[in-house]
Amino acid sequence: MSNKLENFHLKCKEEYNLIIEDFNILFYGYGCKKKILSKIFTNALIFNTKIMNQSEIFNLIKSTVKTKYKIYLPENHKNFIKILDAKLYEKNIKIVLIFLNFDFFRLSVFNGFRNIKIIGTLDNIDIDFDLEDLDEYNFILRDLTTYEPYTEEIIDMKFHTETKRLENAICVYNNVSKRSKNIFKLILEAKKEKNDLNMKDLYEKSTKKYFIKDINIFNSYLVDFFDHEIFKNNENNMLTVNLNNIEIDKMFEHINTLKE
């Protein structure tokens, strides 16, 4: 992210902190938001909902409020969040929880509390929600475009281990636009036919099939796959696909299940 853009977001820090006095905030816009959010909400707890389950989130909250505010909470209590909110209210304390890649369904347990403020990020292009969902969570929408490469918002932190290649390719695929998905499939189909893939040839194929008339637009559809090293552009404009044929077959199996 450029210094100019970062400084712009940081100038809004006071506004955002005023908003969360009465509302929650849902941030949208392209790019990883974790770093800038940690600077805006310096005391917030940050959760990656892609790799943390509800129990892990609860345990981190419990240990933090116990250490920082001397608030002790019952183990395995079904009203844990409600009890926490009441204790925070008694002490006149508000805590801020940041959920990367906000999930309206999984995080409904955090909805509707006075002293637990929610910051969410939208990192999945195809996420399904409506105005009623925003109202239910008391969300105010704000743009927080950073252009920073996505990291754990859409893929698991073990991305670089060989055993996770397919899983991570699926995660990235699930979170890109329909046109990016189509070009990704076109490239995998070409990879099944031959190992040597030329970017110019792939662009020409996409031009014929999807009427893409600009190489820069073509490249933009592949940014997430390059960022996460599923694709690699080598010398002489040759493309490497970091999936073997077995993994590609499994990738297509996953894609076909989405059509059902």
N, C-alpha and C positions, 0 to 999 in steps of 0.2 A: 504494500500500500504506500502511496506517495505521502510525503510529509504534509503536503497541502491538504490531502483528503483526511489524514489522521487528525490534523489540527482542527479541521472543520468539525469532525465528530466529537472531539474533546471539548470544543466550545459549547456543545449541546449538553454537556454533562449536568449542568445545573438544571436545565429544563427537564431532562430525564429523571433526575432525582426528585423534582417537584411532582412530576406525573405519578411516580410510584407512591406518593403519599396517599393517593385516592384510587389509583388504577394499577393495572398490570400492563406490561408492554410486550408486544410481539414484533420482533424485528425481521424485516425481509430485505432482499437485495443480494446480488451476487457476491460471493466470497466468504471465506472463513471469518467468523465474527468473534471467536474466542478471545483473541489477544486484546482487541479494542474494548470488548465488554469488561475484561478484567481491569482495564484502566479506568473505565467509567464507573463501574460498581466495585470499588476496591475491596469491600468486605464481603462480597457475595460468594456463595458456594456455587461451583460450576459442575454440572452433570452432563455426561455424554449419554443420551438415552439410547444410542445404538449399541453400546457395549455394557451398560449398567442395568441390572434388573431392579425391581422395586425394593427388594430387600437390601441391596447394596446402597441404594439411595437413602433409605431410612437409616441404615447404620452410620453412614457418614454424617447425616444431620444430627443424630443422637450424640455421637462422639464430639461433634463440634460445639453444640449448645451446652453439653456437659462441661467441656474444658473452658469455653469462653465465657459462658453466662451462669455456670453452676446450676443449670437446669437438669434435673434428673427425671428420666421418663421410664415408664414401665416397659418391660420386655414383651414383645409379641402381643401388644394390645391393639385390638381392631380400630380403636379410636385414637391411635397414637398422634395423628396430625391435629386432631381437635384438642387434645390435651396440651400439646405443644403450643398451639395458638393461644389458649387460655393462660398458660404460664407466661408467655411472652407479653400478653396484654397486662397481666398483673405487674410485670417489671417495666412496663412502658418501653419495650424493645421491639423493633421490627427487623426481621431478617429477609434477605433477598436471595432467592434461589434462581439460578440461571440454568435453563434446560436447552442444550443444543439439540437442534432437530426436534422441535416440540411435537409431542404426540398427544392429540386432544383426547384420545380414548384412554391410554395408559396412565395419563397424569391427572385424570379427573378427581382423584383423591385429594389433590392440592387446591381444588377449586373452592372459592367462597370464604376465605379467611381474612381477618382484619390485619393481623400482624405478620403474616407470611406473604411476602410480595413475590410475584412470579415474573421472570423475564424469559421469554421464549424466542427461539430463532426458527425461521422457515428455511430449510436447506434442501427440502425435497420438492422438486418442481410439481409433482403430481399429487401433493398432499390434498386431502379432501376435507374441507370445512366450509361453513357458511356464516352468515351474519349472526345467527342465533348462537353459534359456538363462541364467536368473539364476545358477544354480549354476556354469555354465561360465565366466561372467564374474566370479565371486566377488562378486556384487552383494548389498548390503544395501539394502532399500527404505526410503525415508524420505519423509514428506509435507513439501512445501515450497510450500504454497499461498500465493500473493501477491496475487491478484486484479488484478495489473498487466496492462494491455492487451498482447496478444501483438504482437511486432514481427517480427523476422526469423526467429523459430523456425519459423513456418509460411508466410511469404511472403518473396519476394526483396526486397532493399533498394531495388530500382528500382521499387517499387510505384507511386510517384507519376508515373512517366512514362507517357504515354498508350499507348505501344506495348506496355506490360506489363499492361494492364488485364485482358485475358482470362486470361492466364497466372496472374495473382495470384488472380483469382476462382476458377479451378480449384484452386489450392493451398489456398485457404480452404475450399472445398467438400469437398475430399478429407480435411480434418482436423476436420470437425464431426460431430456425432451424426447418426444416421439421421433423427430427427425434424426437426432443423434442415435437413437436405438436402431433406426432403419439402416443408417450408414455403418454402424457397428456390425450388424448382421451381414451386410454386403461384404465387409472386410473379412469376417470369419468364413463366409462361403468361399471367398477367393483364396483364403489361406488353406482351406481343405483341398483345393485344386492344385496349388503349387506353393512352395516355400518362399520364393522370391516375389515380394510384393513391391511394386513401384507406386509411389504416391500419385504421380501424374496419371498412371493408368487407373488407379482407384478413383481419382477425381473425375476422369472421363466417364467411368462407369456410373458414378453417382449423377453426373450431368444428364446422362441418357435416361436413367431410371427415376430421378427425383427432381430434374430440371434445375439443378444448382448451377448457376452461371458465373460464380466467382470463387476462385481458389481460396480466398481468405474466409469466405462464409463456410466453405467445405471444412477448412481447418478448425474453425470455431466450434463446429459440431463435435470435434474429437478432443477438445481441450481436456475434459475430465479424464479421458482414457490415457492421455499422455501424462497428465499431472500425477496419476497414480500408477504409472509405469506398466499399464496393461499393454500399451503400444510404445514403441521406441522408434524414433526417426534416425536412421543411420546415414553414413556417407552415401553420396550419389542418389539422395532422396528415396532410399529404400526403407520400407517399413518392416519392423520386427513385431510380431504378435507374441507376447509372453504367456501363451497358453499352448499346450500340446494338443494333439488331435483328440485324445480321450477327453480332455477338459473342454474342448470346443464342442464335442458331442453332448457332454453334460450341460453345457451352456445352452445349446439349442433345446435340450429337454426342458430346461427351466423356462425358456422363452415360450415354448409350446404350451406349457401348463398355464401361462398367463393368458393365453388366448381362449382357454376353456371357460 
